[in-house]
Amino acid sequence: MGKYEKLAKEILENVGGKENINSLTHCITRLRFRLKDESKANDEALKNNPGVVTVMKSAGQYQVVIGNHVPAVFEDVCAIAGISNDAPAAEAEAPKGLLDTLIDIISGCFQPILGPLCAAGIIKGLNALLVFLLGAGFSTSGTYLVLNAIGDSIFYFLPIVLGYTAAKKFNVNVVVGMIIGASLCYPTIQTSTLSAAGKAIGTLPMIGAYYTKFLGIPLISGNYTSTVVPVICIVALAAQVQKLAKKLVPEMLQNFFVPFFVLIISLPIGLLVIGPVVSLLTQALSNFFAALYKLSPVITALVVGAFWQCLVIFGLHWAIIPMAMVNIGNLGYDTIMSGMLGTTFAATGIMAAIYLKTKDPNKKALAIPATISAFCGVTEPAIYGFLLPEKIPFVFSCIGGAVGGAIMGAMSAKMYTMGGLGIFAVVSFISPKGDGSGLVAALICGAVSMLVGFLLAFFFGKKEGKKVVEEVVKANEETIVAPVEGTIKPLEESSDAAFASGALGKGVVIIPSVGKVYAPVSGTVTVLFPSLHAIGITSDSGVELLIHIGINTVQLEGKGYTAHIKQGDHVDCGQLLVEFDMDYISKEGYSLETLVLVTNFNDLKEINITDKTNSSLKEELMHINY
């Protein structure tokens, strides 16, 4: 249970108890209940609760306004009420283009398991390290067997795990998704089992031999344990079958007949068609990268190391991770991901140099955790806090990564498991048989990349002299420009009582004349709600802003909105964030009034709001003094 357990219990009690709740969701500031009987809710008790801003009723919802920490309160309410809080959220605008769609699917399937996947990889790497240190005899010990079972299980049964995450991504029954994955792992359908049982009874051109048939159709078996792509594709098909089944099957029979039709249709098609075709394509892709690496290991790894941070920024690294896993499944090792090892160490060296050079106490304080984080493999604090804003250090990180990649390529280092990141990744380069040459290469790569990054940043990075004092003074103020064109109104004139009260933030209301929202400051997109109606930005100097497009427009579930950024992006002042269809939103009956709020106003000394009645882009809207 979280720190809002007491508040969650009080909210639950005053909405009439869990038995009075039909559904519960949340937006960026409020819990949104659909109650069976709103008369059972105690409005006054909730309004007088110090943890609640106010209560509102709109669009058939009973809204308990909390503030920016609503996700944490939502989790505690769900935990106490026994409500599942992991149901698929309303989808944001579908990605445009095939590449964006593929990356969105891959990241949606892999992000939930990345932590446990890395943890298991570290355990496998440590086991390999013990074989390296204690000798081959350790591999027959009970200790080795137990550690190997812990570390290897998620990789062996990966289709089951991905069946679960893919089912959540495609809004399929998660147990059905796991059954699809388990079917792919079932021993008797694996090629290794069927080929051992007897001779092939036929061969299909380009596809391969088959050992049995399903309803007279040749079944091309495959070794699907540890695979990635087949289960995702089959679950995607299952999602379409599920939609059709729900339309055709009577509601009273859907509980078991919908899963029945999903499984009986999607799995045979998956095993007969999808599995063999996907396996053929992934094998071809694996062979291509193997041939490229064989042609020039140094250049291949150098290019991966040089551009890995760029791929991370745009989310394109998700397209490479499955390829690496395919290689590990097919070959037992991967050489693509080995090229990126140096990037985290290069960032570590650069951050250490920045810490030593900077005279700004605030930057020094931030540089310490960013350095530690980069050394442990998480470079986002360094990238978005220091490297990208100052530009040149980011180039240095790419150079350091390229040097590290070239070293890994030159030493023919192979990654044998998807382990941890940064320093925790080095054990992933020890072979299961205890060959430690990859570990040596990884340590040399890390040391050289860190040294290159440090030297470049220390001697060629930004110099701070007399201007430091002036920069610190300037950092005590911030100008917020208008993100939307339109008519400016005082916040208290908002039609939403919670916003009008000023409890959720200080700022203005803008009645937009153009359906485009631009960044009012340079900073990081800390929140982009799935419905795209609310954007949270933290400026580079620490001002926290909320741009809320329309009132109750969360109900539109993203329809009428187009996002040009994603959560976690660093944006420049004046950059286009979101477009919204004013006509559509108005026709659906929602107010277009857009709130521009400073949410951490209690931490600021003074907020001066413009007295103009019309907003023009890039004109000053608010001036902040710390």
N, C-alpha and C positions, 0 to 999 in steps of 0.2 A: 504494500500500500504506500502511496506517496504522502507528501507533506500536507496535502489538502484533504486528508481523510475526514477531519471534523467538519469542514465546510461541506464536503460532499454528502455526509450523512444528514446535515441540516437541510440541504437543498432537496435531497431525496424525500425526507420526511414532509417538507412543506409543498411538494408538488403532488402529494397524495399517496406517496409510497410507490414502490416499483410496480405494484399491480395496477397502478393508474397510468402507466406509461405504455403507449403504443410503439413509439420509436424515439430515439435520441440521436441527434447529430450536433455538430458544432461548427461555427464559422470562426472568423478571426477574433471575435470579441465576446461571443455569447453562446450559451447552451441553448439548443433549439429542441424543445420537447413537443411531441404530439401526444396530448393527453386524452384519455378516454372520457374524462369528465373534468373540465377546467374549474368547475365550481368547488372541487375538492382541494384545489391549490390555495395556499394561504399567501396572498399577494403581500400583505403588510409585513408578515414575518420575514419574508424574503427581502423586501425592500429595506427593512431595518437591520438586516444582517450586514455586519461590517465587510464581509467578503463579497457582497453583491452590490453592484452599482445601481441597478434598478431592474424592474420586471416589465416586459412589454408583451402584447398580444397582437400578432399580425400574421396574415397569410395562413391561418389555421394552426399557427404555432404558438406555444407558450415559451417565450424567450426570457432566459435568465442571463442578464448582462454581467459578465465577470471582468473582462479586460484582456490584456495580451497573454496572460498565463492560462487562458481557458483550456488549451490542450491538456495540461496537467490535471486540472479540475475534472475535465471530461473523463480521463482515464480512471480517476478515483471513483467517480460516480458509477461508471460502468462496472468497476471491480466490486463495489458494494452491492449494486443492484443485480449483478450477475448477467449484465448485458454484454454481448460480444462486441468488442470495439475494433475487431480486425476485419470487419466486412469490407468488401471493395468500396473505396470511396468513389464519389462521382468523378467521372473522368474529365480531365481538362480537354481542351481542344486537341483533336487528333493531330499527331505530327504530320507535317507536309513532306511528301517525298518518300521514296522507298527506303533510303538510308536512314532518315530520321525515324521512320516507323520501326525498322529493324533494331536500331539502337535503343529506342524506347522499350521495345519488348524485351531485349536482352538485359537491359539495366533493371527493368521491373522484375525479372525472374532471378537475377543474380544478387541484387543489392541486399535482399533480406537474409541471404545465407553467407554473405561475404565474410562476416566475422567468424562464425563457426567453421567455415571452410578454411580460413587462414589458421585458426587455432588447431584444427586437425592436421594441416600441413606442417605446422611447427612441431607437433608431436611426432609425425613421421620423420621430419628432419632430425629431431633429437635422437630418435631411434637409430637412424643412419649414422649419426655422430658417435653413438655408443659402439656401434659395430666398428667404426673407424678407429676408435680409441682402444677398445677391448679385444678386437680381433674377430675373425669370422665365427668363432665358436659361440659368441654371444647371440648370433642369429637363431640358434637352436634352443635358446633358454626360454623358460616360461615368461620371464620379464619382457623379453622381446615380443613374444606372441601377444601378450596382453596389450602392450603399447601399440603394436601394429594393428590390432583389432580396433582400438580406440581411434587411431589416426586414419586408418584406411577405410573404415566403414562408410563414411559419408561419400568417399570417392567411388567405392564399389557400388553402392546403392544410390548414386547420384540421380538416376532417373526418377526415383521415388521422391526425393527431396525437391527436385525441379518440377515434378508433377504437382506437388503441393503449391509451390510459388507461382507456377504457370497458371494453375487453376484460379488462384486469387487474381492474377493479372487479367485473365480472360473472363473472369466472373463465372467460373464453372464450380460445381460442388467440389470442395477441396478433397474429400475422400475419394471421389471419382478420379480426380487428378492423380492421387497417390496410387490408386488401383492401376491406372494406365502405366505409371512408372514401374510398379511392381511386376506387371505383366511383361514389360520389357526386360526385367531382370530374372524372369522365371527360368530356371536351369534348362528345361527340356526344349526351349526354343532357340537356345544359343547355337551358333554354328559349331562351336567346339564340341558340344554334346551330340548334335545330330551327325556330324561327320565321323565321330568315333563310333556311332551306333551302326553305321553301314555306308555303302557306296552311294554316290550321287545318282539320282534317277534321271537327271537331265541337266541341260545348261541353257541359259538365256543369254543372247548376245549382249556384250558390254556389262551385263549385270552379274552373271556368275552362275555357279552350280546350285541346284536345289535338291533337297533330300526328302521332301514330303510335299503334300498338297493340302489345300483347304477348299472344300467343296469343288474339287477337281482343278482348282487354280494353283499353279506352282507357287510354293511359299519359299521365297529367298530369305533364308535365315540370316541373322547377324549376331555379332557379339555386342549386345547393347548395354551391358554393365559398364558403368563409368562414362557413358555417352551423354551428350548435352543436347544436340539439336533435335534428334528424332522425337523425344518426349514433348518438347515445346511445340513442335509442328502438329503432333497428334492431339495435344490438348487444345490447340487453336481450332482444329477441326471439330473437336468435341464441343466447343463453345457454340459453333453454328448448329450442330445437331441438337444441342440442348435447347436453343431458342426455338427451333422447329417443333421439337417434342412438346414443349410447354404450350405451344399454340394448338396442337392436335390432341393431346392427351387430356381427358377430363380432369378438372382440378382435384377431385376426390381420389384420383388414382395416380397423381403425379409423384407422390412421395417415393414410390418404388419403380413405377414404369418409366419415368423420365431417365433415371440412372440406367435402367435396363436398356433402353433404346440407345442411349449415349454410348454405353460400353459395347453393345452388340454390333453397332455400326462403325464407330470410330476406330476401335482396336483392330478388327480384321483389315479395314482399309489401311490403317497405319502399318500393320505388319506385312501386308501384301504389296503396298505401293510406296507409302511415305518412307518407311524405314529403309528399304533398299535404295531408293532414289537419293535420299539424304545422305546415306552412308557412302554412296558413290561420289557425290559432290564433295563431301567433307574429306574423303580420301584424296580426291584430286587436288583440293586446296592444300591439304597437308603435304602432298608430293611437290606442289609448286613451291611452297616455302622451304621445303627441304632442299630442292634443287637450287633455289636462290641462295640459300645459306652455303651450299656446297660450292657454288660459283665464286662467292666472296664472303666468307664469314665475317671479316672485319667490317666491310662496307654495310652489310645487312644490319649487324648489331649497332654500328655507328649511327645509322639513320634512325633506328628505333630509339636509341638513347637521346639523339638530338631533338627529336620531335615529340617525345613522350609527354612532356609537360603541356605542349600545345594540344595534344589529343585529350589530355585530362580536362583542360579548360573548356573544350567544346563537347565533352562527353563522348568523344569518338573512341576512347580507349576500350569502351565496352565492346566494340567490334573486334578487338584483338584477343581479349581474354578467352572467349570460346574457342578461337583457333588454337591457342596454346593448350587448352584442355583436350582438344581433339588430338593434337600431337602427342600429349602424354598418354592418351588412351591408345593410340595407334602404334607409337614408337617406344613408349616407356619414358620419354623425355621430351623437353621442348627447348628450342633455341631462340624463339622469337622474344619471349619475355625476358630472357637473360640480358638482352641489350638495354633494358630500362633500369637495371639495378643501380647504376651510378647516379641517376637523377636525384634520388632522395639524399644521397651523400653530398652531391654538389650543392644542393639547397642548404644542407646543414653547414657546409663550409662558408657559404655566402652569408648566412644568418650570423654565424660567429664573427665574421669580419664586420658586418653592420653593427653588431653589439659593441665591438671594440672601438669602432670609429665614431659612432654617433655621440653627440653631446646632449641630445634631447633625452631627458630622464624618462619621459613617457614612452619613447621608442625603445629605450633600453629595457624597460620593464616588459614590453610586449615581445621583444626579440628573444628573451630567454625561453618562454614556453614554445615559441615558434621554432627555435633551434632544436629543442628536445623532441618536439613533435616530428620534425623533419627527419631526425636521426632514427626515430622509431617507424618511419615510413609514411607518415601523414603530412603531406606538404601543403595542403590547402591554406593553413594559417600563414605560412611563409609566402605562398604565391599571391594570395589576395591582400595580405597585409603589407607586404614589402616589395616583392619582386615585380609584380605587374604595375603597381602604382608608380614605381621609379623606373620601369622599363628596362634600363641597362642591366640591372642585376638579373632580370629574367633571361636576357640574352646570355649572360654568364652561366646561368643554370643549364641552358641548352648546350653550351660548349662543354661544360663539365660532364653532362650526361653523355654527350657524344664521345668524349675521351674514354669514359668508363665503358661504354658499349663497345668501342674498338678493342679495349683490353679483353673483354669477355669473348669477343669474336676471335681474337688472335690466340687466346688460350683454349678455344673450343669448349667453353664452359656450357654445361647442359643443366637445365632445371628439371628435377625429377618429380617434384610435387608442387602444387599450388600452396605455398606456405605463407609465412608472414611477409611483412614489408620492411624496408630499411634494414637495420641490423638483424632483425629476426628472420630475414629472408636468406641469409648466407647458408644456413643449414640445408636449404632446399636444393643445394648444388652438390650434396654428397650422394653418391649413388647408393641404392639399397644394399649393394654388396660391400659398401664401406670404402669406396674409392673417394679419397678426399681432395683430388686435384681441383675439382670444381669449387670447393670451399676456399682453397688457396687463391684461386682466380677471383672469387667474390671479395675476399678480404683486400686483395691488391686493388681491385676495381674501386672498392669503397674508399680506401685510403687515398688513391690518386685523384679520384673525382672530388673528394672533399678538399684536398690540397689545391687543386686547380680552381675550384670555386672560391676558396678563401683568398688565394693570391690575386685572382682577377678582381674580386670585390674590394680587397684591401688597397691595392695599388692603383686600380683604374676606376674604382667606383666613385660615387658622388662625394665631393669634398665639402666639409662643413667648416665654415670659418666664422666671420663676423656676422653673417646673415642668420646664424642660429637663433640669436636672441629675438630678432625680428620675426622669424618663422614661428617661434613659440608664442609671441604676442598675437600674431595673426590667428594662431590656432585657438585663441580664446573667443573667437567669433565665427559665425557661419551665416551665409546668405542663402535663403531658400527661395528659388525662383518658381514662378507659376508653372505647374505641370500640365495645366489644361487651359484652353482658351474659353472665355465665357464671362458671365456676370458674377462678381464677388458679393457674397452676403455674409453678415456676421454669423458666427457659429451658433449663437443662441436662436437663430431663425431656422435652424434645421428642423425638418418635420419628424425626425427621430429624436425622441426625448432623451435617450441615453447619450447621443452625441451632443445634443444641444446643452446638456448639463455641464459639459466640459470635463466630466469625470474620466473620460477615455482619452482625452488629449486636448491641447489648445491649438486653435487654428481657424480655418475659415471653411465656408461652403462655397462651391463654385457651381453655377448652373451652366453646363458646358454648351458651347455653340459648335464645337467640332469634336467628333468621337475619337480623339487620340490623346493618350497620356504619355508625357515625357518625363524623364528623370529630373526632379527638382534640385538634386545635388549629385555629386560624384560619391559613390559608395557601393555597398553590397546589398543585393536583394536577399534579405533574411527571411521573408515570407512571400510566397506566391500561392494563394489559396487555390485548390483545384478548380473552383468555379471561376477563377480569374477576376473576380470582382474586387479583390482586396490585395494590395501590394504593400509589404513592409520593407523599408529601406533604412539601413544604418549608414549615415554619411561617414566619410573617411575620418572625420574628427569626432564621431561618436553621437551625433544627433539622430534620434530614432524617429522615423516618420511613418505614417500610415496614410495611404491613398485609398479611399473607399469609394468605388464607382457605383452610385445608385444606392437606393434603400431597399433592403430585403432582396436584392438581386442574386443572393446566394441560391434562391429558389430556381433560377434559370439554369443552374448546373453547367455554366460555361457557354450556353448557347447565346450567340450574339457577341461573343468576346473572342479576340485573337491575341495571343501572347507572342511577343517578340523576344522575350527573355525567359529564363527559368530561375528557380530558387537557387541561390548560391552564386549567381553571376555577379561580377563587378561591372558597374555601369558608369558611364560618364554623364555629367550634367548635360541635359538636352537630348539624351538618347531616347529613342522611341521604345516604350515599355509595352503598352497594350493599346489595341484598337477596339472600339465597341460600337455596335450598330445602334445608334440613337433611336431610329425609327422602330426597330424591332423591340427594343426594351420598353419604349413608350407604349407600343401597341399591346404588349403583354401586361400593361397596367402598372409598371413600376416607375417610381420617381427617378429622374436622372441626376439629382443633386449629388455632387461629388465632394467628399470631405477630404481636406488636406490637414492632417493633424500631427503635432509634435507630441509623441506619447511619453517620452521621458522628461516632461516639462518640470517635474519636481527636482530634477538634478541640474536644472539650468538657472542662471541668474535672472535673465530677462528675455522676453519674446516680444519684439515689436512687429505688429501686423500692419501692412499697408492700408492706407485710407482710400485707395482707389476702388472704384466700383466695377471696373472691367479688367480682366486679366489678359495679358499678352505673353506669349511664350518667352522665357528667359528674362522677363522683367521681375524685379524683386517683389516677392510676396510676403516674406517674413525675414526679420533679421534677428539672429540669436546671439546673446552674450552669455558666456559661461560664468 
